[in-house]
């Protein structure tokens, strides 16, 4: 979806507006086996690849997604270890990372929202709530 990154659903004002075409569902394959990282990869590429298995969007990955991630990590590693950094290869790696929904913006565009467990409070969210409370107090609101 081109354009600016959409807001999270809990930040949108209009909830009655259609969000686009009807969702098409199909059964997924069996739980894929994650290919092990190559020990020769650059530490940044190996770290990125390892982080995928710990990320929430990985629950949607099929075997083909893990194969794509493996290839992206290989390309990333080659770009980081060769003498001359390739901007074109870097752009291709970033594009592949977006396709795998590895950034918040990519997930929002795909209408995928990851939520943390309620017990694990996000410090950024706590700061947001504190800021909003201070705005309410400054405006003289009584429903804080």
C-alpha positions in Angstrom: 0.0 0.0 0.0 1.6 3.3 -1.1 1.4 6.5 0.9 2.1 7.3 4.6 2.2 4.6 7.2 -1.3 4.1 8.6 -2.0 4.6 12.3 -2.5 1.7 14.6 -6.1 0.7 14.8 -6.4 2.0 18.4 -5.2 5.4 17.2 -7.6 5.8 14.3 -10.7 7.9 14.7 -13.1 6.4 12.2 -13.7 2.7 12.7 -16.7 2.4 10.3 -14.8 3.1 7.1 -14.0 0.1 4.9 -10.3 -0.8 5.1 -10.0 -2.1 1.5 -10.7 -5.3 -0.4 -12.3 -8.4 1.2 -9.8 -10.7 3.0 -9.0 -13.9 1.2 -8.1 -16.9 3.4 -6.3 -20.0 2.6 -4.8 -22.8 4.8 -1.2 -22.4 5.7 1.4 -25.1 5.3 2.7 -27.2 8.2 4.8 -25.3 10.8 8.0 -24.6 8.9 11.5 -25.7 10.1 13.7 -22.6 10.4 16.9 -23.1 8.5 19.9 -22.5 10.8 22.0 -19.4 10.2 25.3 -19.8 8.4 28.2 -19.5 10.8 30.1 -17.5 8.2 27.6 -14.7 8.1 28.6 -11.2 9.3 27.4 -10.7 12.9 24.8 -8.1 11.9 23.2 -10.4 9.3 23.3 -13.3 11.8 21.7 -11.2 14.5 19.0 -9.9 12.1 18.2 -13.5 11.0 18.1 -14.7 14.7 15.8 -11.8 15.6 13.2 -13.0 13.1 12.5 -16.2 15.0 11.8 -14.1 18.2 9.6 -11.6 16.4 5.8 -11.7 16.4 5.4 -11.6 12.7 7.3 -14.9 12.4 4.0 -16.8 13.3 2.9 -15.9 9.8 6.0 -17.2 8.1 5.8 -20.2 5.8 8.8 -22.2 4.6 9.2 -19.9 1.6 9.4 -16.9 3.9 12.2 -18.5 5.9 14.0 -19.3 2.6 13.6 -15.6 1.6 14.9 -14.5 5.0 17.9 -16.8 4.6 18.7 -15.4 1.2 18.3 -11.8 2.5 20.7 -12.5 5.4 23.2 -14.0 2.9 23.0 -10.9 0.7 23.3 -8.7 3.8 26.3 -10.6 5.0 28.0 -10.3 1.6 27.4 -6.6 1.4 28.8 -6.1 4.9 31.9 -8.2 4.4 33.0 -7.1 0.9 35.4 -4.2 0.5 33.0 -1.9 -1.3 29.5 -1.4 0.1 26.8 -1.7 -2.6 23.9 0.8 -2.3 21.9 -1.2 -4.8 22.3 -4.4 -2.9 21.5 -2.5 0.3 18.2 -1.3 -1.2 17.3 -4.8 -2.3 18.0 -6.1 1.2 15.7 -3.4 2.7 13.0 -4.2 0.1 13.2 -7.9 1.1 13.1 -7.0 4.8 9.9 -4.9 4.1 8.3 -7.9 2.3 8.9 -10.0 5.5 7.1 -7.3 7.6 10.2 -6.7 9.7 9.4 -3.1 10.4 6.5 -1.4 12.2 5.7 0.6 9.1 5.6 -2.5 6.8 3.3 -4.3 9.3 0.9 -1.3 9.5 0.7 -1.1 5.7 -0.2 -4.8 5.7 -2.7 -4.2 8.5 -0.8 -6.5 10.9 -0.5 -5.3 14.5 1.6 -7.0 17.1 0.6 -6.6 20.7 2.7 -7.2 23.8 1.4 -9.1 26.8 -0.5 -6.8 29.1 2.0 -7.5 32.0 5.0 -6.2 29.9 4.4 -2.5 29.9 6.1 -0.7 27.0 8.0 2.4 28.4 7.1 4.4 25.2 3.4 3.7 25.9 3.8 4.7 29.5 5.5 8.0 28.4 2.6 8.6 26.0 0.0 8.1 28.8 2.0 10.4 31.1 2.2 13.1 28.4 -1.5 12.9 27.7 -2.3 13.1 31.5 -0.2 16.3 31.7 -2.1 17.8 28.7 -5.4 17.0 30.4 -4.2 18.6 33.7 -3.0 21.7 31.8 -6.3 22.0 30.0 -8.2 21.7 33.3 -9.9 18.4 32.5 -11.4 16.5 35.4 -11.5 13.0 33.8 -7.8 12.2 34.2 
